[in-house]
Amino acid sequence: MPSLFRVGALVRSTNKNAVGDNAYVEAKDADDAKLKGRKKLQKKHPHGNVEVTKVEVKREGDLPKQGPRW
């Protein structure tokens, strides 16, 4: 199971005030979560410029399976 991340971002627009917003995404690591979260927020705010400010882990994923130790 991949980890769950909360991506916090600042959405700026030319004709509206800046707004903070969050997105929850499942990803392998923080870099992947940053990309997925930005894409998700850009769909939600199509006319704004999304600037990711914070990525934090909300749920740790499973550890990778290890092979037999013999």
C-alpha positions as a Markdown table, in Angstrom:
| # | Residue | x | y | z |
|---|---|---|---|---|
| 1 | Met | 0.0 | 0.0 | 0.0 |
| 2 | Pro | 1.5 | 3.4 | -0.9 |
| 3 | Ser | 1.9 | 6.2 | 1.6 |
| 4 | Leu | -0.8 | 8.9 | 2.0 |
| 5 | Phe | 0.5 | 12.5 | 1.8 |
| 6 | Arg | -1.1 | 15.9 | 2.5 |
| 7 | Val | 0.1 | 18.4 | -0.1 |
| 8 | Gly | -0.4 | 22.1 | 1.0 |
| 9 | Ala | -0.3 | 24.7 | -1.7 |
| 10 | Leu | -0.9 | 28.4 | -2.3 |
| 11 | Val | -3.1 | 29.2 | -5.3 |
| 12 | Arg | -2.5 | 32.7 | -6.8 |
| 13 | Ser | -4.7 | 34.3 | -9.5 |
| 14 | Thr | -4.4 | 37.7 | -11.2 |
| 15 | Asn | -8.0 | 38.8 | -10.4 |
| 16 | Lys | -8.6 | 37.0 | -7.1 |
| 17 | Asn | -6.9 | 36.9 | -3.7 |
| 18 | Ala | -4.4 | 34.1 | -3.0 |
| 19 | Val | -5.9 | 31.0 | -1.4 |
| 20 | Gly | -4.4 | 28.1 | 0.5 |
| 21 | Asp | -5.7 | 24.6 | -0.3 |
| 22 | Asn | -4.8 | 21.0 | 0.5 |
| 23 | Ala | -4.9 | 17.8 | -1.4 |
| 24 | Tyr | -4.5 | 14.2 | -0.1 |
| 25 | Val | -2.7 | 11.9 | -2.5 |
| 26 | Glu | -1.3 | 8.4 | -2.4 |
| 27 | Ala | 2.3 | 8.1 | -3.7 |
| 28 | Lys | 5.5 | 6.2 | -3.4 |
| 29 | Asp | 7.6 | 9.2 | -2.1 |
| 30 | Ala | 7.4 | 12.9 | -1.4 |
| 31 | Asp | 8.5 | 14.0 | -4.9 |
| 32 | Asp | 5.8 | 11.9 | -6.5 |
| 33 | Ala | 3.2 | 13.2 | -4.0 |
| 34 | Lys | 4.3 | 16.8 | -4.9 |
| 35 | Leu | 3.6 | 16.2 | -8.6 |
| 36 | Lys | 0.3 | 14.4 | -8.0 |
| 37 | Gly | -0.9 | 17.0 | -5.5 |
| 38 | Arg | -0.1 | 19.9 | -7.8 |
| 39 | Lys | -1.9 | 18.3 | -10.7 |
| 40 | Lys | -5.0 | 17.6 | -8.5 |
| 41 | Leu | -5.1 | 21.2 | -7.2 |
| 42 | Gln | -4.6 | 22.6 | -10.7 |
| 43 | Lys | -7.7 | 20.7 | -11.9 |
| 44 | Lys | -9.6 | 22.2 | -8.9 |
| 45 | His | -8.4 | 25.7 | -9.6 |
| 46 | Pro | -7.9 | 25.9 | -13.4 |
| 47 | His | -7.3 | 29.7 | -13.5 |
| 48 | Gly | -4.8 | 29.9 | -10.7 |
| 49 | Asn | -1.1 | 29.4 | -10.4 |
| 50 | Val | -0.5 | 26.5 | -7.9 |
| 51 | Glu | 2.7 | 26.8 | -5.7 |
| 52 | Val | 3.3 | 23.8 | -3.5 |
| 53 | Thr | 4.4 | 24.9 | 0.0 |
| 54 | Lys | 4.3 | 21.7 | 2.1 |
| 55 | Val | 4.3 | 17.9 | 1.7 |
| 56 | Glu | 3.7 | 15.8 | 4.8 |
| 57 | Val | 3.2 | 12.1 | 5.4 |
| 58 | Lys | -0.2 | 11.3 | 6.9 |
| 59 | Arg | 0.0 | 7.5 | 6.7 |
| 60 | Glu | 3.2 | 5.4 | 6.2 |
| 61 | Gly | 3.0 | 2.8 | 3.4 |
| 62 | Asp | 4.0 | -0.8 | 3.7 |
| 63 | Leu | 7.7 | -1.7 | 3.8 |
| 64 | Pro | 9.0 | -3.3 | 0.7 |
| 65 | Lys | 8.9 | -7.1 | 0.8 |
| 66 | Gln | 12.2 | -8.8 | 1.4 |
| 67 | Gly | 13.1 | -12.0 | -0.1 |
| 68 | Pro | 14.0 | -15.2 | 1.8 |
| 69 | Arg | 17.0 | -14.8 | 4.1 |
| 70 | Trp | 18.7 | -18.1 | 3.4 |
